């Protein structure tokens, strides 16, 4: 584990860090209250510089979990935000903004999905573009937030036929007990990041709440030749009934979650947020971006902790 940020005079936190390599440089986009925060570097492991806010919409706030993908020289940012006059985060909705540069500025173009929708990850394979994101289910036995995937008609429009990828199955995924009504515990599975190695498919995700002890990163796995990601038979690793995070609270850090992944020189690296142990107040602005190498061995993802 290596802490990337922060430096003196720069924002103190980088929640939900999304890493992108573009035009020979590295970029990290992070959640921000007043806009999407941007950092850049020529070196994956050092010399990161704060660029500033690369996206802001007038009248909006709480810009959550951006991801960026390039197509034909245009950079598309997917994120969520909601009206600054509203304090109900369940009004978050996934949007898309565009820029001619990975540094922005990005310009809002369209609200893609209805509220509540958060944590988009857009990917491309041989059959087209797909969007992973999280929505709410108020009626199941394990009510809460879970991950779905849909295909894109174009870079601004989803088909509207999402299918579930990862649902809550464990008590360790409980965000809050009795959250909306007595006797109903609210679960959370969010922060999807998809990648594949040939016919091996992985969806990493965060479970629980970043302020809780059991907050973690897990993943779902499938081995399939299917190209339509809505039809890939994902299953939690190792199973629905076993709490086996690859990243969670340890001796030096807590609040470990919401990751992205980059592959450099044949090696995978996970970029995630966490807090140093000892920060008892668990404040919103203490989550800093960190990086850790990861081995991919068949169905197993293994973080190489120092």
Residue frames as qw, qx, qy, qz and C-alpha x, y, z in Angstrom:
[[0.000, 0.887, 0.461, 0.000, 0.00, 0.00, 0.00],
 [0.403, -0.010, 0.019, 0.915, 1.27, 3.44, -0.91],
 [0.074, 0.800, 0.433, -0.409, -0.52, 6.70, -0.09],
 [0.475, 0.480, 0.359, 0.645, -0.67, 8.92, -3.17],
 [0.052, -0.689, -0.116, -0.714, -2.17, 12.05, -1.59],
 [0.267, 0.928, 0.220, 0.136, -2.48, 14.66, -0.19],
 [0.549, 0.177, -0.124, 0.807, 0.12, 17.42, -0.43],
 [0.172, -0.502, -0.366, 0.765, 0.15, 20.68, 1.49],
 [0.171, 0.381, -0.102, -0.903, -2.32, 23.21, 0.15],
 [0.347, -0.002, -0.743, -0.573, -4.33, 20.64, -1.81],
 [0.748, -0.310, -0.139, -0.570, -7.68, 19.02, -0.98],
 [0.334, -0.464, 0.750, -0.331, -7.40, 16.69, 1.98],
 [0.657, 0.075, 0.720, -0.211, -9.42, 13.86, 0.50],
 [0.311, 0.312, -0.656, -0.613, -9.90, 11.88, -2.68],
 [0.640, 0.091, 0.659, -0.384, -13.02, 9.74, -2.22],
 [0.784, 0.447, 0.414, -0.121, -13.87, 7.20, -4.92],
 [0.071, -0.680, 0.486, 0.544, -10.63, 7.65, -6.93],
 [0.841, 0.449, 0.301, -0.024, -10.91, 6.67, -10.61],
 [0.363, -0.569, 0.496, 0.546, -7.63, 6.26, -12.48],
 [0.728, 0.651, 0.213, -0.026, -7.14, 6.77, -16.23],
 [0.478, -0.361, 0.432, 0.674, -4.06, 6.75, -18.44],
 [0.496, 0.776, 0.387, 0.045, -4.52, 9.09, -21.40],
 [0.386, 0.889, -0.092, 0.228, -2.26, 10.95, -23.78],
 [0.630, 0.369, -0.476, 0.491, 0.81, 9.62, -21.98],
 [0.083, -0.391, 0.499, -0.769, -0.19, 10.81, -18.49],
 [0.299, -0.338, -0.875, 0.178, -2.05, 9.45, -15.48],
 [0.293, -0.388, -0.022, -0.874, -5.21, 11.08, -14.17],
 [0.190, -0.312, -0.875, 0.317, -7.26, 10.49, -11.05],
 [0.323, -0.439, -0.254, -0.799, -10.82, 11.82, -10.79],
 [0.223, -0.161, -0.818, 0.505, -12.40, 12.00, -7.34],
 [0.225, -0.741, -0.624, -0.103, -15.71, 12.75, -5.67],
 [0.227, 0.031, -0.228, 0.946, -16.16, 16.37, -4.59],
 [0.080, 0.598, 0.628, -0.492, -18.88, 18.44, -2.98],
 [0.225, 0.756, 0.041, -0.613, -18.65, 21.31, -5.48],
 [0.628, 0.641, -0.326, -0.298, -17.36, 19.44, -8.49],
 [0.983, 0.050, -0.026, 0.173, -15.22, 16.55, -9.70],
 [0.316, -0.839, 0.396, 0.199, -11.65, 16.91, -8.43],
 [0.863, 0.480, -0.108, 0.114, -8.76, 16.10, -10.78],
 [0.492, -0.698, 0.459, 0.246, -5.12, 15.08, -10.21],
 [0.804, 0.574, -0.152, 0.005, -2.40, 14.25, -12.75],
 [0.512, -0.653, 0.517, 0.212, 1.10, 12.79, -12.87],
 [0.558, 0.587, -0.546, -0.215, 3.71, 11.44, -15.28],
 [0.232, 0.263, -0.907, 0.234, 4.51, 8.72, -12.75],
 [0.623, -0.394, -0.591, -0.327, 1.95, 6.27, -11.40],
 [0.698, -0.394, -0.510, 0.312, 3.53, 6.23, -7.95],
 [0.416, -0.483, -0.198, 0.745, 4.70, 9.80, -7.28],
 [0.146, -0.151, 0.204, 0.956, 4.64, 13.48, -8.18],
 [0.036, 0.644, 0.736, 0.204, 0.86, 13.75, -8.36],
 [0.072, -0.031, -0.069, 0.995, -0.35, 17.32, -8.78],
 [0.215, 0.606, 0.659, -0.390, -3.75, 18.79, -8.05],
 [0.212, 0.296, 0.519, 0.773, -5.29, 20.22, -11.23],
 [0.257, 0.056, 0.207, -0.942, -8.56, 21.50, -9.75],
 [0.566, 0.370, 0.609, -0.414, -12.25, 21.02, -10.38],
 [0.101, -0.133, 0.727, 0.666, -12.72, 19.66, -13.91],
 [0.208, -0.439, -0.727, -0.484, -16.54, 19.51, -13.84],
 [0.055, 0.285, 0.558, -0.777, -19.12, 21.74, -12.18],
 [0.053, -0.543, -0.687, -0.480, -22.83, 22.16, -12.92],
 [0.156, -0.270, 0.177, -0.934, -24.56, 25.32, -11.81],
 [0.666, -0.270, 0.037, -0.694, -27.08, 24.56, -9.07],
 [0.922, -0.058, -0.375, -0.072, -25.79, 21.05, -8.36],
 [0.230, -0.709, 0.607, -0.275, -23.70, 19.53, -5.59],
 [0.701, -0.272, 0.647, -0.126, -22.20, 16.24, -4.36],
 [0.643, 0.559, -0.434, -0.290, -20.48, 14.96, -7.49],
 [0.757, -0.356, 0.532, -0.132, -20.06, 11.27, -6.78],
 [0.724, -0.105, 0.661, 0.166, -17.80, 8.57, -8.19],
 [0.491, 0.724, -0.222, -0.431, -16.77, 9.85, -11.63],
 [0.726, -0.078, 0.583, 0.357, -15.40, 7.57, -14.32],
 [0.288, 0.755, -0.252, -0.532, -13.94, 8.65, -17.67],
 [0.729, 0.118, 0.614, 0.278, -13.61, 6.80, -20.97],
 [0.063, 0.556, -0.368, -0.743, -12.25, 8.01, -24.32],
 [0.631, 0.403, 0.653, 0.116, -13.91, 7.39, -27.70],
 [0.502, 0.628, 0.359, 0.474, -12.77, 8.88, -31.01],
 [0.358, 0.316, -0.111, 0.872, -10.85, 11.68, -29.33],
 [0.399, -0.587, -0.039, -0.703, -13.67, 12.71, -26.98],
 [0.205, 0.063, -0.836, 0.505, -13.59, 12.05, -23.24],
 [0.555, -0.483, -0.421, -0.531, -16.88, 11.03, -21.63],
 [0.022, 0.204, -0.723, 0.660, -17.33, 11.44, -17.89],
 [0.584, -0.439, -0.590, -0.342, -20.04, 9.48, -16.08],
 [0.148, 0.075, -0.609, 0.776, -20.94, 10.57, -12.56],
 [0.253, -0.691, -0.659, -0.156, -23.92, 11.52, -10.38],
 [0.107, 0.027, -0.304, 0.946, -24.99, 14.75, -8.64],
 [0.109, -0.670, -0.728, -0.097, -28.20, 16.39, -7.46],
 [0.018, -0.824, -0.195, -0.532, -29.82, 19.77, -6.80],
 [0.338, 0.219, -0.511, 0.759, -27.97, 21.88, -4.24],
 [0.437, -0.346, 0.126, -0.821, -31.32, 22.86, -2.67],
 [0.905, -0.189, -0.249, -0.287, -31.94, 19.20, -1.83],
 [0.205, -0.614, 0.718, -0.256, -30.29, 17.25, 0.99],
 [0.892, 0.003, 0.385, -0.238, -31.67, 13.83, 0.03],
 [0.131, -0.518, 0.754, 0.382, -28.81, 11.84, -1.50],
 [0.496, 0.234, 0.835, 0.045, -31.35, 9.40, -2.93],
 [0.470, 0.816, 0.170, -0.291, -32.00, 12.04, -5.59],
 [0.233, -0.553, 0.640, 0.481, -28.58, 11.25, -7.09],
 [0.814, 0.492, 0.272, -0.146, -28.82, 10.37, -10.79],
 [0.657, -0.151, 0.467, 0.572, -26.18, 9.26, -13.30],
 [0.340, 0.890, 0.024, -0.303, -25.18, 11.89, -15.87],
 [0.784, 0.148, 0.270, 0.539, -22.68, 12.26, -18.70],
 [0.017, 0.933, -0.106, -0.344, -20.36, 15.16, -19.53],
 [0.841, 0.383, 0.151, 0.351, -17.82, 15.56, -22.35],
 [0.199, -0.869, 0.266, 0.367, -14.46, 17.17, -23.01],
 [0.718, 0.647, -0.253, 0.039, -11.84, 17.25, -25.75],
 [0.286, 0.562, -0.660, 0.409, -9.16, 16.67, -23.09],
 [0.655, -0.296, -0.673, 0.174, -8.79, 14.30, -20.12],
 [0.282, -0.103, -0.412, 0.861, -8.09, 17.45, -18.07],
 [0.063, 0.774, 0.603, -0.182, -11.43, 18.99, -18.98],
 [0.394, 0.018, 0.532, -0.749, -13.20, 21.20, -18.47],
 [0.039, 0.267, 0.944, 0.188, -16.05, 18.72, -18.84],
 [0.352, -0.015, -0.063, -0.934, -19.45, 20.00, -19.94],
 [0.448, 0.202, 0.774, -0.398, -22.68, 18.41, -18.73],
 [0.212, 0.077, -0.662, -0.715, -24.67, 16.94, -21.62],
 [0.656, -0.219, -0.486, -0.534, -27.39, 14.65, -20.31],
 [0.515, -0.294, 0.650, -0.475, -28.92, 12.96, -17.28],
 [0.341, 0.208, -0.856, -0.327, -28.76, 9.34, -18.39],
 [0.411, -0.250, -0.875, 0.055, -30.60, 7.50, -15.63],
 [0.457, -0.707, -0.234, -0.487, -33.35, 8.22, -13.14],
 [0.147, -0.479, 0.643, -0.579, -32.72, 8.72, -9.43],
 [0.438, -0.781, 0.426, 0.126, -31.55, 6.78, -7.53],
 [0.916, 0.324, -0.009, 0.237, -28.52, 5.77, -9.62],
 [0.253, -0.892, 0.366, 0.079, -24.86, 6.11, -8.68],
 [0.525, -0.507, 0.653, 0.203, -21.31, 4.83, -9.21],
 [0.816, 0.546, 0.017, -0.188, -21.19, 4.30, -12.97],
 [0.400, -0.480, 0.660, 0.417, -18.45, 2.37, -14.71],
 [0.728, 0.607, 0.003, -0.319, -18.57, 2.37, -18.52],
 [0.479, -0.384, 0.722, 0.321, -16.55, -0.26, -20.39],
 [0.631, 0.531, -0.301, -0.479, -16.13, -1.46, -23.96],
 [0.574, -0.194, 0.779, 0.163, -15.76, -4.93, -25.42],
 [0.158, -0.015, 0.773, 0.615, -16.26, -6.55, -28.83],
 [0.020, 0.564, 0.803, 0.188, -20.03, -6.21, -28.63],
 [0.045, -0.797, -0.265, -0.541, -20.23, -2.54, -27.62],
 [0.056, 0.385, -0.457, 0.800, -20.31, -0.32, -24.55],
 [0.570, -0.498, -0.652, -0.039, -21.81, -1.27, -21.19],
 [0.125, -0.589, 0.299, -0.740, -22.54, 0.65, -18.00],
 [0.538, -0.310, -0.729, 0.289, -22.34, -0.84, -14.52],
 [0.137, -0.455, 0.180, -0.861, -24.06, 1.21, -11.81],
 [0.135, -0.185, -0.865, 0.446, -25.95, 0.91, -8.51],
 [0.413, -0.402, -0.321, -0.751, -29.67, 1.25, -7.79],
 [0.307, -0.204, 0.656, -0.659, -31.99, 0.64, -4.82],
 [0.507, -0.235, -0.773, -0.301, -34.31, -2.24, -3.99],
 [0.326, -0.362, 0.383, -0.785, -36.73, -1.44, -1.15],
 [0.819, -0.108, -0.024, -0.562, -38.70, -4.69, -1.22],
 [0.747, 0.200, -0.633, 0.038, -36.35, -7.69, -1.12],
 [0.813, -0.497, -0.277, 0.123, -35.45, -9.65, 2.00],
 [0.593, -0.353, 0.012, 0.724, -32.08, -7.91, 1.95],
 [0.249, 0.927, 0.273, 0.071, -33.24, -4.45, 0.91],
 [0.423, -0.688, 0.197, 0.556, -30.65, -1.96, -0.20],
 [0.328, 0.800, -0.329, -0.379, -28.34, -0.80, -2.95],
 [0.799, -0.054, 0.562, 0.208, -27.04, -3.29, -5.51],
 [0.075, -0.501, 0.536, 0.675, -25.20, -3.37, -8.86],
 [0.737, 0.509, 0.425, -0.131, -26.72, -3.75, -12.32],
 [0.281, -0.303, 0.551, 0.725, -25.36, -3.61, -15.87],
 [0.574, 0.685, 0.365, -0.261, -26.96, -2.34, -19.06],
 [0.597, 0.183, 0.431, 0.651, -25.82, -1.89, -22.66],
 [0.027, 0.605, 0.021, -0.796, -25.42, 1.58, -24.18],
 [0.600, 0.687, 0.409, 0.040, -27.24, 2.54, -27.37],
 [0.456, 0.705, -0.118, 0.530, -24.78, 5.42, -27.68],
 [0.453, 0.124, -0.509, 0.721, -22.48, 7.22, -25.25],
 [0.212, -0.206, 0.223, -0.929, -25.43, 9.18, -23.85],
 [0.742, -0.089, -0.062, -0.662, -28.17, 6.52, -23.73],
 [0.249, -0.177, 0.939, -0.155, -28.66, 3.16, -22.00],
 [0.274, -0.147, -0.824, -0.473, -30.95, 0.53, -23.53],
 [0.541, -0.277, 0.192, -0.770, -33.08, 0.44, -20.40],
 [0.920, -0.086, -0.323, -0.205, -32.76, -3.31, -19.86],
 [0.019, -0.636, 0.683, -0.358, -30.47, -3.54, -16.81],
 [0.873, -0.178, -0.447, -0.073, -29.81, -6.87, -15.13],
 [0.596, -0.760, 0.237, -0.106, -28.55, -7.52, -11.60],
 [0.591, 0.528, -0.564, 0.233, -24.85, -8.34, -11.23],
 [0.387, 0.041, -0.736, 0.553, -24.22, -8.31, -7.46],
 [0.506, -0.644, -0.255, -0.514, -26.87, -8.25, -4.73],
 [0.252, -0.541, 0.605, -0.527, -26.52, -8.16, -0.93],
 [0.810, -0.098, -0.555, -0.159, -26.38, -11.59, 0.70],
 [0.618, -0.040, -0.576, 0.533, -24.48, -11.00, 3.97],
 [0.398, -0.843, -0.324, 0.160, -24.97, -9.28, 7.31],
 [0.537, -0.382, 0.116, 0.743, -21.52, -7.72, 6.81],
 [0.221, 0.317, 0.457, 0.801, -23.06, -5.76, 3.92],
 [0.175, -0.809, -0.559, 0.047, -25.56, -3.96, 6.18],
 [0.244, 0.522, 0.003, 0.817, -25.19, -0.20, 5.75],
 [0.216, -0.236, 0.407, -0.855, -27.60, 0.65, 8.58],
 [0.103, -0.317, -0.935, 0.119, -30.12, -1.24, 10.65],
 [0.038, 0.728, 0.626, -0.278, -33.74, 0.01, 10.62],
 [0.283, -0.085, 0.212, 0.932, -32.74, 2.72, 8.12],
 [0.235, -0.162, -0.367, -0.885, -36.07, 3.45, 6.47],
 [0.716, -0.370, -0.163, -0.569, -38.45, 1.38, 8.54],
 [0.520, -0.485, 0.619, -0.333, -38.34, -0.65, 11.71],
 [0.833, -0.033, 0.546, -0.082, -37.14, -4.20, 11.19],
 [0.787, 0.590, 0.106, 0.149, -35.68, -3.59, 7.73],
 [0.548, -0.568, 0.304, 0.533, -31.90, -3.52, 7.58],
 [0.517, 0.835, -0.067, -0.174, -30.44, -1.55, 4.67],
 [0.805, -0.156, 0.374, 0.433, -27.60, -3.19, 2.74],
 [0.285, 0.883, -0.185, -0.323, -25.20, -1.60, 0.27],
 [0.738, -0.005, 0.482, 0.472, -23.24, -3.00, -2.68],
 [0.292, 0.939, 0.063, -0.171, -21.76, -0.20, -4.80],
 [0.141, -0.806, 0.489, 0.302, -18.67, 1.11, -6.59],
 [0.916, 0.223, 0.323, 0.078, -18.54, -1.43, -9.44],
 [0.101, 0.744, -0.540, -0.379, -15.32, -1.74, -11.45],
 [0.937, 0.235, 0.246, -0.079, -15.27, -4.31, -14.27],
 [0.155, 0.688, -0.639, -0.307, -12.27, -5.81, -16.04],
 [0.973, 0.111, 0.136, -0.150, -11.51, -9.07, -17.80],
 [0.196, -0.540, 0.767, 0.285, -8.67, -11.41, -18.71],
 [0.164, 0.039, -0.886, -0.432, -9.89, -13.14, -21.86],
 [0.522, -0.382, -0.628, -0.434, -12.95, -15.16, -20.86],
 [0.461, -0.383, -0.631, 0.493, -12.44, -14.45, -17.15],
 [0.096, -0.696, -0.228, -0.674, -14.62, -11.58, -15.93],
 [0.411, -0.279, -0.581, 0.645, -14.33, -9.65, -12.67],
 [0.163, -0.769, -0.219, -0.578, -16.54, -7.02, -11.04],
 [0.385, -0.068, -0.568, 0.724, -14.95, -5.49, -7.97],
 [0.311, -0.711, -0.359, -0.518, -17.30, -3.70, -5.57],
 [0.041, 0.265, -0.581, 0.769, -17.57, -2.07, -2.14],
 [0.511, -0.480, -0.684, -0.201, -19.93, -3.30, 0.55],
 [0.445, -0.573, -0.506, 0.466, -21.38, -1.80, 3.74],
 [0.016, 0.983, 0.123, 0.133, -20.64, 1.89, 4.62],
 [0.565, 0.522, -0.334, 0.545, -17.25, 3.61, 4.62],
 [0.246, -0.639, 0.369, -0.629, -17.83, 4.71, 8.22],
 [0.892, -0.311, 0.112, -0.307, -18.44, 1.16, 9.47],
 [0.492, -0.546, 0.674, 0.076, -16.01, -1.49, 10.62],
 [0.716, 0.106, 0.681, 0.112, -16.96, -4.07, 8.00],
 [0.469, 0.810, -0.088, -0.339, -16.66, -1.78, 4.94],
 [0.629, -0.266, 0.659, 0.315, -14.76, -3.77, 2.34],
 [0.456, 0.523, -0.470, -0.546, -13.88, -4.53, -1.27],
 [0.681, 0.013, 0.731, -0.032, -15.04, -7.83, -2.69],
 [0.253, 0.388, -0.558, -0.688, -15.63, -9.09, -6.21],
 [0.835, 0.257, 0.378, -0.306, -17.81, -11.22, -8.41],
 [0.154, -0.444, 0.776, 0.422, -16.35, -13.62, -10.95],
 [0.842, 0.361, 0.286, -0.282, -17.38, -15.50, -14.07],
 [0.263, -0.327, 0.749, 0.514, -15.68, -17.56, -16.73],
 [0.569, 0.586, 0.539, -0.205, -17.64, -17.22, -19.96],
 [0.388, 0.084, 0.525, 0.752, -17.25, -16.65, -23.69],
 [0.104, 0.817, 0.566, 0.028, -20.40, -14.49, -23.62],
 [0.355, 0.216, 0.081, 0.906, -19.78, -10.97, -25.00],
 [0.321, -0.665, -0.258, -0.623, -23.05, -9.41, -23.83],
 [0.175, 0.249, -0.682, 0.665, -22.09, -8.48, -20.27],
 [0.600, -0.204, 0.173, -0.754, -25.75, -8.65, -19.23],
 [0.931, 0.023, -0.244, -0.270, -25.62, -12.39, -19.87],
 [0.422, 0.412, -0.720, 0.365, -22.35, -13.18, -18.09],
 [0.743, -0.492, -0.428, -0.149, -23.16, -15.41, -15.06],
 [0.121, 0.576, -0.506, 0.630, -21.38, -13.46, -12.32],
 [0.759, -0.509, -0.405, -0.012, -21.20, -14.94, -8.81],
 [0.307, -0.877, 0.305, -0.206, -19.66, -13.57, -5.65],
 [0.704, 0.284, -0.578, 0.301, -16.25, -14.91, -4.77],
 [0.009, -0.181, 0.970, 0.163, -15.97, -17.26, -2.98],
 [0.139, -0.440, -0.866, -0.195, -19.75, -17.56, -2.48],
 [0.268, -0.655, -0.272, -0.652, -22.88, -15.67, -1.48],
 [0.725, -0.629, -0.256, -0.118, -22.59, -16.91, 2.09],
 [0.780, -0.245, -0.123, 0.562, -18.94, -16.17, 2.88],
 [0.031, -0.997, 0.056, 0.045, -17.52, -12.79, 3.93],
 [0.812, -0.142, 0.239, 0.514, -14.06, -12.88, 2.32],
 [0.228, 0.964, -0.004, -0.136, -12.99, -9.35, 1.36],
 [0.789, 0.282, -0.041, 0.544, -9.76, -8.77, -0.53],
 [0.245, 0.340, -0.208, 0.884, -9.50, -5.35, 1.10],
 [0.485, -0.750, -0.401, -0.203, -10.83, -4.24, 4.49],
 [0.332, -0.876, 0.247, -0.248, -9.74, -2.60, 7.74],
 [0.854, 0.119, -0.367, 0.349, -6.23, -3.66, 8.78],
 [0.634, -0.453, -0.278, 0.562, -3.50, -2.57, 11.18],
 [0.330, -0.190, 0.088, 0.920, -2.78, 0.72, 9.41],
 [0.210, 0.007, -0.289, -0.934, -5.93, 1.80, 7.58],
 [0.259, 0.418, 0.816, -0.304, -9.72, 1.65, 7.66],
 [0.422, 0.705, 0.187, -0.539, -12.58, 2.80, 5.43],
 [0.208, -0.329, 0.745, 0.542, -10.93, 0.88, 2.60],
 [0.525, 0.477, 0.697, -0.105, -13.08, 0.84, -0.52],
 [0.482, 0.820, 0.204, -0.230, -14.42, 2.16, -3.80],
 [0.495, -0.438, 0.533, 0.528, -11.58, 1.21, -6.09],
 [0.684, 0.672, -0.140, -0.248, -10.54, 1.45, -9.70],
 [0.833, -0.192, 0.425, 0.298, -7.87, -0.65, -11.45],
 [0.404, 0.818, -0.329, -0.243, -5.07, 0.05, -13.90],
 [0.941, -0.019, 0.239, 0.237, -2.77, -2.42, -15.68],
 [0.157, 0.914, -0.360, -0.099, 0.79, -1.29, -16.31],
 [0.219, 0.578, -0.786, -0.025, 3.55, -3.42, -17.86],
 [0.611, -0.033, -0.777, -0.148, 1.49, -6.54, -17.31],
 [0.271, -0.151, -0.747, 0.587, 0.86, -5.75, -13.64],
 [0.277, -0.718, -0.507, -0.388, -2.46, -4.78, -12.04],
 [0.193, 0.024, -0.468, 0.862, -2.76, -1.98, -9.48],
 [0.228, -0.714, -0.657, -0.084, -5.79, -1.13, -7.35],
 [0.083, 0.260, -0.165, 0.948, -6.43, 2.53, -6.53],
 [0.426, -0.601, -0.672, -0.080, -8.78, 3.00, -3.58],
 [0.142, -0.694, 0.194, -0.679, -9.61, 5.34, -0.70],
 [0.707, -0.358, -0.560, 0.241, -8.93, 4.77, 3.00],
 [0.268, -0.885, 0.148, -0.351, -8.23, 6.53, 6.29],
 [0.344, 0.392, -0.735, 0.434, -5.28, 6.05, 8.59],
 [0.616, -0.449, -0.638, 0.108, -6.09, 4.07, 11.73],
 [0.377, -0.285, -0.412, 0.779, -6.69, 6.34, 14.69],
 [0.152, -0.140, -0.172, -0.963, -8.97, 8.86, 13.03],
 [0.056, 0.279, 0.891, -0.353, -11.82, 8.13, 15.42],
 [0.332, 0.460, 0.238, -0.788, -14.18, 10.79, 14.06],
 [0.481, 0.273, 0.777, 0.301, -14.33, 9.08, 10.64],
 [0.222, 0.670, 0.095, -0.702, -14.87, 12.40, 8.82],
 [0.728, 0.630, 0.259, -0.078, -15.92, 12.63, 5.20],
 [0.398, 0.884, -0.246, 0.026, -12.77, 14.49, 4.20],
 [0.426, -0.658, 0.620, 0.032, -10.18, 12.09, 5.60],
 [0.891, 0.182, 0.411, 0.070, -10.34, 9.45, 2.85],
 [0.039, 0.761, -0.475, -0.440, -7.15, 9.60, 0.79],
 [0.856, 0.436, -0.206, -0.187, -6.22, 7.78, -2.41],
 [0.498, -0.530, 0.682, 0.080, -3.88, 4.82, -2.09],
 [0.710, 0.468, -0.434, -0.297, -2.43, 2.29, -4.53],
 [0.625, -0.362, 0.684, -0.104, -1.65, -1.40, -4.11],
 [0.286, 0.333, -0.793, -0.422, -0.42, -4.07, -6.57],
 [0.789, 0.037, 0.390, -0.474, -2.77, -6.97, -7.29],
 [0.075, -0.228, 0.920, 0.309, -2.19, -10.45, -8.68],
 [0.768, 0.190, -0.016, -0.612, -4.79, -12.13, -10.88],
 [0.056, -0.269, 0.960, 0.052, -4.63, -15.91, -10.59],
 [0.140, -0.314, -0.906, -0.248, -7.60, -17.50, -12.34],
 [0.322, -0.727, -0.509, -0.329, -10.65, -16.76, -10.24],
 [0.585, -0.604, -0.298, 0.451, -8.52, -15.32, -7.44],
 [0.200, 0.831, -0.077, 0.514, -7.64, -11.63, -6.97],
 [0.754, -0.423, -0.273, 0.422, -4.86, -11.15, -4.43],
 [0.024, 0.971, -0.109, 0.213, -3.64, -7.81, -3.11],
 [0.763, 0.142, -0.339, 0.532, 0.09, -7.67, -2.46],
 [0.378, -0.913, -0.071, -0.136, 0.14, -5.83, 0.84],
 [0.342, 0.621, -0.526, 0.470, 3.42, -4.46, 2.24]]
